[in-house]
Amino acid sequence: MPPGGETVARKGFRFVSLLLASLSLLLASPIAADEFRSPSLTALRVDWRAALDQLRTEISSRPQVAGDFIFVPRRSVPRFDPRGMPALVQLNAVSSQFFTGIARSSVPVLLPFDAAAYLDAQRSGAPSTLSLSRHQADFNPVDMFDAGPAGYSAMFSLEPGAGDGMPSRTFTKPVEVQITGSALVYDIADPAGGKGEPVKPLAAIYPDLRKFIREGYVRYAFTRFGVAYVVSIQCLDSVAKPRRLACKEAYPVAERFLRALHVAGGQRMRPLMDVASDLTDRPAQRSADFSYRPSGDIIPNTGYRKQGGHPDAMAYAQIRFPLEKAPAFVHSQSYAKRDNDGPTAYPWRDNFCESRSFEVWQCGGGYGHQGEDIRAAECPSPADGREPCDPKQRSVVAVRDAMVIRASKDQAATLEVNSRTEHIRFRYMHMNPLAMNADGVLNGRIVTEGEKIGVISNYLDHPAGTSMHLHFDVQVFTRDGWIWVSPYVTLVSAYERLIRARGHEIGTEIAGNPQPGAHTLPEDVVKPDLREGSSSEEN
């Protein structure tokens, strides 16, 4: 397989297959306008022999430990038995001390961890308390690590001023670097996908490396061993500021990280299969109450520069609804006063792509609300005779069995699903960080579908910073890394399963002239600039 990915023949075969599948669906029977579809995913073929060759080269640089690794495969074991590649089994045993579950990754795990140097230092009698950062190019011990059938994700940080040869920086916090390697990539109609510019200083190491800025991150994407890898750092393309990392400051950190990547583990497994898009199962019984407006039907003039929403009939995952109980309502919070349907009433209304200062590829002009705002029903009055409730204790639950991604100071909690058919993230916002810390909603925690992970709150930088609601969004992994997609239909589908009845989609007509609310986008927005050393004034 060429370094850039699939062969031309395989790409052509896949295109023809998808085309024929689409035609057969169209010819079989007419599809109703309000039907939902699941996403399609491409499964990449992992070249484990190439990974083993790279590991052999890395281990050979340390003669003292090279003889401890066995690189001759045992041909008597089944093809996908890990004992067939004993050197990787040995490597996993070393790396798992620092990266729990690394052998669960179905792709070669590239990390800034030099296992050969670590073992060499141990052989030389170095103290066991020696800082791990010495063998990680001065990056701190891993903050988050998740490995599974689709691949792996990890997050590291670099302290201000750390690292020989690094330029001086004004940013006062550790810089967080994320890496994901995946054998599954989502097939989304993304006109900006696959773009970027080469990184000449790293071309000899990564021939197909692309650098680009998308959705608030500088990203470095490349293919190795047939696998899609993306390294990313959140940044703002502006002048350097003590509390905001400029993208020009992130470049050298990311490139230091890329230079330090070594094969750290992973395990050969049965190859994954492509996942075809299909119609989503929905309840047959109709709800007497639940109604919703179509995807993309945001309140008029509330999009970036008064542009409309983004219709997307994709249910990206079959999830449990994120609020414990019905009724619940998807409605605008920034423009709630101008929404004739009200914030706690049917029909639901899409608010993905409302005007915000966040980059979102699906939204007009590239800016918008990254997810959906959800409110619980108002607590009934005692006279209603219904079960009383505490408006500050409305439970938020895990939408799937997943791993938590969240540092103790984060306002957001992210759940990552890593399986043979999905590599997807779900983010929750506006719950109180102190409460999440007390409940142990932190990096590495495994949660089960339906498990309580918090309560609806109004936290935005501080308590009472916004209205009482939950922000919920979805990211899928692509060759450009983790990309936001509209969660509206995913939530409609999940709510139907919660109430065990199918909702009714109503028309798009609405009256009213909304006024801007909180967190709307300023008129002039800083545009990303990939030129080295570039800067622009932040508005």
Buried (B, 14 or more C-beta within 10 A) or exposed (E): BEEEBBEEEEEEEBEEEBEEBEEEBEEEEEEEEBEBBBBBBBBBBBBBEBBBBBBBEBBEEBEEBBEEBEBEBEEEEEEEEBEBBBBBBBBBEBBBEBBBBBBBBBBBBBBBBBBBBBBBBBEEEEEEEEEBBEBBBBBBBBBBBBBBBBBBBBBBBBEBEBBEEBEEBBBEEBBBBBBBBBBBBBBBEBEEBEEBEEBEEBEEEBEBBBBBBBBBBBBBBBBBBBBBBBBBBBBBBBEBBEEBBBBBBBBBBBBBBBEBBBBBBBBBBEEBEBBEBEEBEBBEEEBEEBBBBBBBBBBBBBBBEEBBBBBBBBBBBBBBBBBBBBBBBBBBBBBBEBBEBEBBBBBBBBBBBBBBBBBBBBBBBBBBBBBBBBBBBEBEEEEEEEEEBEEEEBBBBBBBBBBBBBBEEBBBBBBBBBBBBBBBBBBBBBBBBEEBBEBEBBBBBEBEEBBEBBBBBBBBEEEEEBBBBBBBBBBBBBBBBBBBBBBBBBBBBBBBBBBEBBBBBBEEEBEEEBEBBEBBBEEEBBEBBBEEEEBBEEE
